[in-house]
């Protein structure tokens, strides 16, 4: 057990036709191109806590983690699509006109629009709609706790429906398979086995440190902190009912606290292993059944290439016949 604790913590995410892996001092992306070739990109990484010690303090590091992972997710997605050549197509006349007017490349404009649309959809689905339902319920139900439980249940239902529908899209299903490959590769390393597709295939696609479990924890803790906040508003200001606007503002205001507490809870649940802990993290693992699929050996090969490059350097992946996409070009977006 002591030997396992000395191992570096490796995490990652699935990308289009590939995997990103993050080691303590590097980030690597490996994708399989349509011709079957695996290409690799590796960048050095310095955690925010090493740059600013206060960012590594409990709860604060959870907020930093949320912001960093969002930024890293977007830069990783952009890098992986470039590696696949998806953004190499000839831009349309409108895209060229927009690029000239804004003074930005077409690639950056496309990614910027995608980020805005994703952020807008997230706010609509997980904050605006639940806040509206909560404000309507608050008119008929006097119990603030019941209102928060109801809005929390709405968020969870929306999350499950959103992920379930996404899994019906063929490209997303393949991404979920790479997500499973990422988890299996990490498990293989954590159990001290040689990193081969055959060894990794033996393990589960469900991992306690997964971002999917983090999302569910956020939903649950949002209910608890929302109830506490509403009760304080009632005790201090005598507010018995929150309008849609104020409920929406309240949800935005306590989001950093929710992220920080959820991160600490996820880390604690990943470190311990007893009956109570397994029961608490079971719902998050079950939700991962929607965001992961069983990968094939070729997908595991890509995940292992990314893992080896992130932890041991590009030469480790090159030994397996993987082609580097570019030399180290500086640190990517920060993440914990």
C-alpha positions as CSV (number, residue, x, y, z in Angstrom):
1,X,0.0,0.0,0.0
2,X,2.9,2.4,0.8
3,X,4.4,1.7,-2.6
4,X,1.1,2.8,-4.3
5,X,1.0,6.0,-2.4
6,X,4.5,7.0,-3.7
7,X,3.3,6.7,-7.3
8,X,2.6,10.1,-9.0
9,X,-1.0,10.9,-9.5
10,X,-1.9,10.8,-13.2
11,X,-5.1,12.0,-14.7
12,X,-6.5,12.9,-18.1
13,X,-9.4,13.2,-20.4
14,X,-10.6,11.7,-23.7
15,X,-10.4,13.8,-26.9
16,X,-11.5,13.1,-30.4
17,X,-9.8,9.8,-31.5
18,X,-7.3,10.1,-28.6
19,X,-6.4,10.7,-25.0
20,X,-4.8,13.5,-23.0
21,X,-2.7,12.5,-19.9
22,X,-1.4,14.9,-17.3
23,X,1.6,14.0,-15.1
24,X,3.0,16.2,-12.4
25,X,5.3,18.0,-14.8
26,X,4.0,17.4,-18.3
27,X,0.8,17.1,-20.4
28,X,0.7,14.8,-23.4
29,X,-1.9,14.2,-26.1
30,X,-1.9,11.2,-28.4
31,X,-4.4,10.7,-31.2
32,X,-4.8,8.1,-34.0
33,X,-5.1,9.7,-37.4
34,X,-7.4,8.3,-40.1
35,X,-4.4,6.5,-41.7
36,X,-3.8,4.6,-38.4
37,X,-0.7,6.5,-37.3
38,X,-0.5,7.7,-33.7
39,X,0.8,11.2,-33.3
40,X,1.9,12.8,-30.1
41,X,2.1,16.3,-28.6
42,X,3.8,16.9,-25.2
43,X,4.1,20.2,-23.2
44,X,5.7,20.9,-19.9
45,X,3.4,21.7,-17.0
46,X,3.8,23.6,-13.8
47,X,0.9,23.4,-11.3
48,X,-0.7,26.7,-10.0
49,X,0.2,25.6,-6.5
50,X,3.9,25.6,-7.4
51,X,3.6,29.1,-8.8
52,X,1.4,30.5,-6.0
53,X,1.3,28.5,-2.7
54,X,-2.0,29.9,-1.7
55,X,-3.6,28.2,-4.7
56,X,-2.7,24.8,-3.1
57,X,-4.7,25.4,0.1
58,X,-7.7,23.3,0.8
59,X,-11.0,24.4,-0.9
60,X,-9.2,27.1,-2.8
61,X,-7.4,24.4,-4.9
62,X,-10.8,23.0,-5.8
63,X,-11.8,26.4,-7.4
64,X,-8.4,26.6,-9.1
65,X,-8.9,23.0,-10.4
66,X,-12.3,23.8,-11.9
67,X,-11.1,26.9,-13.7
68,X,-7.9,25.2,-14.8
69,X,-9.6,22.0,-16.1
70,X,-12.1,24.1,-18.1
71,X,-9.2,26.0,-19.7
72,X,-7.1,22.9,-20.3
73,X,-10.1,21.1,-21.7
74,X,-10.6,23.7,-24.4
75,X,-6.9,24.0,-25.3
76,X,-6.6,20.2,-25.4
77,X,-9.6,19.9,-27.7
78,X,-8.2,22.5,-30.0
79,X,-4.8,20.8,-30.0
80,X,-6.2,17.3,-30.7
81,X,-8.4,18.5,-33.6
82,X,-5.3,20.2,-35.2
83,X,-3.4,17.0,-34.8
84,X,-6.1,15.1,-36.6
85,X,-6.2,17.7,-39.3
86,X,-9.9,18.5,-38.7
87,X,-9.3,22.3,-38.7
88,X,-7.1,22.1,-41.9
89,X,-10.1,22.4,-44.2
90,X,-10.4,25.4,-46.5
91,X,-12.4,28.1,-44.6
92,X,-15.6,29.5,-46.1
93,X,-15.9,33.0,-47.4
94,X,-17.8,34.0,-44.3
95,X,-15.2,32.5,-42.0
96,X,-12.4,34.4,-43.9
97,X,-14.4,37.7,-43.7
98,X,-15.0,37.2,-40.0
99,X,-11.3,36.4,-39.5
100,X,-10.3,39.6,-41.2
101,X,-12.8,41.7,-39.2
102,X,-11.8,40.3,-35.8
103,X,-8.1,40.0,-36.5
104,X,-8.1,36.4,-35.3
105,X,-7.4,33.1,-37.1
106,X,-10.3,31.0,-38.2
107,X,-9.3,28.2,-35.8
108,X,-9.5,30.6,-32.8
109,X,-12.8,32.0,-33.9
110,X,-14.3,28.5,-34.2
111,X,-13.0,27.5,-30.8
112,X,-14.2,30.8,-29.3
113,X,-17.7,30.2,-30.6
114,X,-17.7,26.7,-29.4
115,X,-16.6,27.8,-25.9
116,X,-19.3,30.5,-25.7
117,X,-22.0,28.0,-26.9
118,X,-20.9,25.3,-24.4
119,X,-20.8,27.9,-21.5
120,X,-24.2,29.2,-22.5
121,X,-25.7,25.8,-22.7
122,X,-24.3,24.8,-19.3
123,X,-25.6,27.9,-17.6
124,X,-29.0,27.4,-19.2
125,X,-29.3,23.7,-18.3
126,X,-27.8,23.5,-14.9
127,X,-28.4,27.0,-13.5
128,X,-31.2,28.9,-15.3
129,X,-33.7,26.1,-15.6
130,X,-33.3,24.7,-12.1
131,X,-33.4,28.2,-10.7
132,X,-36.7,28.9,-12.5
133,X,-38.2,25.6,-11.3
134,X,-37.0,26.4,-7.8
135,X,-38.5,29.9,-7.8
136,X,-41.9,28.4,-9.0
137,X,-41.8,25.7,-6.3
138,X,-41.0,28.3,-3.6
139,X,-44.3,29.9,-4.2
140,X,-46.2,26.7,-3.4
141,X,-43.8,25.0,-0.9
142,X,-42.6,26.8,2.2
143,X,-39.8,24.4,3.1
144,X,-36.5,25.8,1.7
145,X,-34.9,22.4,2.1
146,X,-37.6,20.7,-0.1
147,X,-37.2,23.4,-2.8
148,X,-33.4,22.8,-2.9
149,X,-33.8,19.0,-3.0
150,X,-36.2,19.4,-5.9
151,X,-33.9,21.7,-7.8
152,X,-31.0,19.4,-7.1
153,X,-33.0,16.5,-8.5
154,X,-33.8,18.5,-11.6
155,X,-30.0,19.2,-12.2
156,X,-29.2,15.5,-11.8
157,X,-32.0,14.4,-14.2
158,X,-30.8,17.0,-16.7
159,X,-27.2,15.8,-16.3
160,X,-28.1,12.1,-16.8
161,X,-30.4,12.9,-19.8
162,X,-27.7,15.1,-21.4
163,X,-25.0,12.5,-21.1
164,X,-27.3,9.7,-22.2
165,X,-28.3,11.6,-25.3
166,X,-24.7,12.5,-26.1
167,X,-23.8,8.8,-26.0
168,X,-26.2,8.2,-28.9
169,X,-23.9,10.2,-31.2
170,X,-21.4,7.9,-32.8
171,X,-18.4,10.3,-32.4
172,X,-19.3,10.8,-28.8
173,X,-19.5,7.1,-28.2
174,X,-16.0,6.7,-29.5
175,X,-14.9,9.5,-27.3
176,X,-16.4,7.6,-24.3
177,X,-14.5,4.5,-25.4
178,X,-11.3,6.5,-25.2
179,X,-12.4,7.8,-21.8
180,X,-12.6,4.1,-20.7
181,X,-9.1,3.5,-22.2
182,X,-7.8,6.4,-20.1
183,X,-9.2,4.9,-16.9
184,X,-7.9,1.4,-17.7
185,X,-4.4,2.7,-18.4
186,X,-4.3,4.7,-15.1
187,X,-5.5,1.6,-13.2
188,X,-2.9,-0.6,-14.9
189,X,-0.1,1.8,-13.7
190,X,-1.6,2.2,-10.2
191,X,-1.5,-1.6,-9.9
192,X,2.1,-1.9,-10.9
193,X,1.6,-3.9,-14.1
194,X,3.6,-3.3,-17.4
195,X,1.6,-0.9,-19.6
196,X,0.4,-3.0,-22.4
197,X,-3.0,-3.0,-24.0
198,X,-3.6,-6.5,-22.9
199,X,-2.8,-5.7,-19.2
200,X,-4.8,-2.5,-19.2
201,X,-7.9,-4.3,-20.8
202,X,-8.3,-6.3,-17.6
203,X,-9.3,-3.3,-15.5
204,X,-12.5,-1.4,-15.0
205,X,-13.5,1.7,-16.9
206,X,-14.9,3.2,-13.7
207,X,-12.4,5.3,-11.6
208,X,-13.1,7.1,-8.3
209,X,-11.1,10.3,-9.4
210,X,-13.1,10.7,-12.6
211,X,-14.5,14.1,-13.5
212,X,-17.9,12.5,-13.9
213,X,-18.0,11.6,-10.2
214,X,-16.9,15.2,-9.5
215,X,-19.9,16.5,-11.4
216,X,-22.3,14.4,-9.4
217,X,-20.6,15.5,-6.2
218,X,-21.1,19.1,-7.3
219,X,-24.8,18.5,-7.8
220,X,-25.2,16.9,-4.4
221,X,-23.1,19.5,-2.5
222,X,-24.9,22.3,-4.3
223,X,-28.2,21.1,-2.7
224,X,-26.6,21.1,0.8
225,X,-24.9,24.5,0.4
226,X,-28.0,26.0,-1.3
227,X,-30.1,24.9,1.6
228,X,-27.7,26.4,4.1
229,X,-27.5,29.7,2.1
230,X,-31.3,30.0,1.8
231,X,-31.6,29.4,5.5
232,X,-29.1,32.1,6.3
233,X,-30.9,34.5,4.0
234,X,-34.1,33.8,5.9
235,X,-32.6,34.2,9.3
236,X,-30.6,37.3,8.5
237,X,-32.8,39.1,6.0
238,X,-36.2,37.4,6.6
239,X,-36.2,36.2,2.9
240,X,-38.8,33.4,2.7
241,X,-39.0,33.2,-1.1
242,X,-36.3,33.7,-3.8
243,X,-37.3,35.0,-7.2
244,X,-35.8,33.4,-10.3
245,X,-33.2,36.2,-10.6
246,X,-32.1,36.0,-7.0
247,X,-32.0,32.2,-7.0
248,X,-29.9,32.4,-10.2
249,X,-27.5,35.0,-8.6
250,X,-27.2,32.9,-5.4
251,X,-26.3,29.8,-7.5
252,X,-23.6,31.7,-9.3
253,X,-22.3,33.3,-6.1
254,X,-21.8,30.0,-4.2
255,X,-20.5,28.1,-7.2
256,X,-16.8,28.6,-6.2
257,X,-17.5,27.3,-2.7
258,X,-19.3,24.3,-4.2
259,X,-16.4,23.5,-6.5
260,X,-13.9,23.8,-3.7
261,X,-15.8,21.6,-1.2
262,X,-16.6,19.0,-4.0
263,X,-12.9,18.7,-5.0
264,X,-11.9,18.0,-1.4
265,X,-14.7,15.4,-1.0
266,X,-13.6,13.7,-4.3
267,X,-10.0,13.5,-3.2
268,X,-11.0,12.1,0.2
269,X,-13.2,9.5,-1.3
270,X,-10.4,8.4,-3.7
271,X,-7.9,8.0,-0.9
272,X,-10.0,5.8,1.4
273,X,-11.5,2.4,0.8
274,X,-14.0,1.1,3.2
275,X,-17.7,0.2,3.2
276,X,-19.0,3.7,3.9
277,X,-16.7,5.3,1.3
278,X,-17.6,2.7,-1.4
279,X,-21.3,3.4,-0.7
280,X,-20.8,7.2,-1.0
281,X,-18.8,7.0,-4.2
282,X,-21.1,4.3,-5.8
283,X,-23.5,6.8,-7.5
284,X,-20.6,8.6,-9.2
285,X,-19.2,5.3,-10.4
286,X,-22.6,4.3,-11.8
287,X,-22.8,7.6,-13.6
288,X,-19.5,6.8,-15.3
289,X,-21.2,3.9,-17.0
290,X,-22.7,6.6,-19.2
291,X,-19.5,8.5,-19.9
292,X,-17.2,5.5,-20.4
293,X,-17.4,2.5,-22.8
294,X,-15.2,-0.6,-23.2
295,X,-12.3,0.3,-25.5
296,X,-10.5,-1.9,-27.9
297,X,-6.8,-2.7,-27.9
298,X,-6.0,0.0,-30.5
299,X,-7.6,2.7,-28.3
300,X,-5.7,1.4,-25.3
301,X,-2.5,1.7,-27.3
302,X,-3.2,5.4,-27.9
303,X,-4.0,6.0,-24.2
304,X,-0.7,4.2,-23.2
305,X,1.2,6.3,-25.6
306,X,-0.1,9.5,-24.0
307,X,0.6,8.1,-20.5
308,X,4.2,7.1,-21.3
309,X,4.9,10.5,-23.0
310,X,3.4,12.5,-20.1
311,X,5.2,10.6,-17.3
312,X,8.4,9.4,-19.0
313,X,8.9,11.8,-22.0
314,X,8.3,11.6,-25.7
315,X,11.2,9.1,-26.1
316,X,9.2,6.5,-24.2
317,X,6.3,6.7,-26.7
318,X,8.7,7.0,-29.7
319,X,10.2,3.6,-28.7
320,X,6.7,2.2,-29.4
321,X,6.7,3.7,-32.9
322,X,4.6,6.8,-32.0
323,X,5.4,9.9,-34.0
324,X,5.8,13.2,-32.1
325,X,3.6,16.0,-33.5
326,X,5.7,18.8,-32.2
327,X,8.5,19.7,-29.8
328,X,7.8,21.1,-26.4
329,X,6.4,24.6,-27.1
330,X,5.8,25.9,-23.6
331,X,3.4,25.3,-20.8
332,X,-0.3,24.7,-21.6
333,X,-3.1,26.0,-19.6
334,X,-2.7,25.4,-15.9
335,X,-4.4,22.6,-14.1
336,X,-3.9,21.0,-10.7
